[in-house]
């Protein structure tokens, strides 16, 4: 039924309440320090890896509160954005669904890997997950790069824990 409401515009799109948070996720993932200081590849793959990493940190924080539905809405915005990106790259309609399905699977796997480390506050385990899941620039010391990315993600997680749910949704205060 909610699909019909969204289709015919009789109810506001619930994703709009988390859209500022989604935009903040993308903005945080584009922080130049990840590429210059941590050695993440400044490529489509590297940027995707960081979006999934930062989104995972945010989703873990959102899931820790009473905002479980907002976590699902963030995943929907991820899908919407990735679908748009695929279309910009010229992927045709027949293949978009399969590719989006694979991207969701990747997000789910990474969320699982990052969630356990973030919830445990285990930087070593987070570093191992980052090293497996982030594309680094050629010639980068991947162990050092993964440690730097994991440190930044853990610090982000700790900062997010201090925000109220309303501040999380507003997203403007999240740095």
C-alpha positions in Angstrom: 0.0 0.0 0.0 2.8 2.5 0.8 4.1 2.0 -2.8 0.8 3.2 -4.1 0.8 6.2 -1.8 4.3 7.1 -3.0 3.4 6.4 -6.6 0.3 8.7 -6.5 1.8 11.3 -4.1 -0.9 11.1 -1.5 1.7 10.6 1.3 5.1 12.2 1.8 8.1 10.0 1.0 9.4 8.8 4.3 12.9 8.8 2.8 12.9 12.6 2.9 13.4 12.6 6.6 16.8 10.7 6.3 17.9 12.4 3.0 20.0 15.0 4.9 21.8 12.2 6.7 22.4 10.3 3.4 23.9 13.5 1.9 26.1 13.9 5.0 27.3 10.2 4.5 28.3 11.0 1.0 30.0 14.2 2.0 32.0 12.4 4.8 33.0 9.7 2.4 34.4 12.3 0.0 36.7 13.8 2.6 40.0 14.3 0.7 42.0 13.1 3.7 40.9 9.5 3.0 42.6 9.7 -0.4 45.6 11.9 0.4 46.4 10.7 3.9 45.1 7.1 4.0 45.9 6.1 0.5 42.4 5.1 -0.6 42.2 4.9 -4.4 40.6 8.0 -5.9 38.5 5.9 -8.3 35.0 4.7 -8.6 35.8 1.6 -6.6 37.6 3.5 -3.8 34.8 6.0 -3.5 32.2 3.3 -3.4 34.2 1.5 -0.7 34.3 4.6 1.4 30.6 5.3 1.0 29.8 1.8 2.1 32.2 2.2 5.1 30.9 5.5 6.3 27.3 4.4 5.6 28.0 1.3 7.7 29.2 3.4 10.6 26.1 5.6 10.4 23.7 2.6 10.1 25.3 0.9 13.1 24.7 4.1 15.1 21.1 4.4 13.8 20.4 0.8 14.5 21.6 1.3 18.1 18.7 3.6 18.8 15.0 3.3 18.2 15.5 4.3 14.5 15.5 0.9 12.8 13.2 2.0 10.1 15.5 4.9 9.3 18.3 2.5 8.7 16.2 0.7 6.1 15.4 4.1 4.5 19.1 4.9 4.3 19.7 1.7 2.5 16.9 2.7 0.1 18.6 6.0 -0.6 21.9 4.1 -1.2 20.1 2.0 -3.8 18.5 5.0 -5.4 21.8 6.8 -5.6 23.8 3.8 -6.9 21.1 3.1 -9.5 21.5 6.7 -10.7 25.2 6.3 -10.8 25.0 3.1 -12.8 22.7 4.8 -15.3 25.1 7.7 -15.7 27.9 5.2 -16.4 25.7 3.9 -19.3 24.5 0.6 -17.7 21.3 -0.3 -19.5 18.0 -1.1 -17.8 18.3 -4.8 -18.3 21.5 -5.0 -16.2 20.8 -2.3 -13.6 18.7 -4.5 -11.4 21.4 -7.2 -11.2 24.1 -4.7 -10.5 22.1 -2.9 -7.8 21.4 -6.4 -6.3 25.1 -7.1 -6.1 25.8 -3.6 -4.6 23.2 -4.3 -1.9 24.8 -7.6 -1.2 28.2 -5.9 -0.9 26.7 -3.3 1.5 25.2 -6.1 3.6 28.5 -8.0 3.8 30.5 -4.9 4.7 27.9 -3.8 7.2 28.2 -7.1 8.9 32.0 -7.0 8.9 32.1 -3.4 10.2 29.2 -3.7 12.7 30.8 -6.3 14.9 34.1 -4.4 15.1 32.4 -1.1 15.7 30.0 -2.5 18.4 33.0 -4.1 20.1 35.2 -1.0 19.8 37.8 -3.3 18.3 40.1 -1.2 16.0 42.2 -4.2 15.1 39.2 -6.1 13.8 37.9 -3.0 12.0 41.4 -2.5 10.4 41.3 -6.1 9.1 37.8 -5.5 7.7 38.9 -2.3 6.1 41.9 -3.9 4.5 39.7 -6.6 3.0 37.1 -4.2 1.7 38.7 -0.9 0.7 40.5 -0.3 -2.6 43.8 1.5 -2.0 45.9 3.4 -4.5 48.7 1.6 -6.2 51.9 1.8 -4.1 50.1 2.4 -0.9 51.1 0.5 2.2 47.7 -1.2 2.6 48.2 -2.1 6.2 49.0 1.4 7.2 46.2 2.8 5.0 43.7 0.4 6.5 44.8 1.3 10.0 44.3 5.0 9.2 40.9 4.5 7.6 39.8 2.3 10.5 41.0 4.9 13.0 38.9 7.6 11.2 35.9 5.3 11.1 36.1 4.4 14.8 36.4 8.1 15.7 33.4 8.8 13.6 31.5 6.1 15.3 32.4 7.5 18.7 31.4 11.0 17.6 28.0 9.7 16.3 27.3 8.1 19.7 27.2 11.5 21.3 24.4 12.8 19.0 20.7 12.5 19.8 18.5 10.8 17.3 17.1 14.1 16.2 20.6 15.5 15.7 21.4 12.4 13.6 18.5 13.0 11.3 19.2 16.6 11.0 22.8 15.7 10.1 24.1 19.3 9.9 26.0 19.0 13.2 27.7 15.7 12.3 31.3 16.2 11.5 
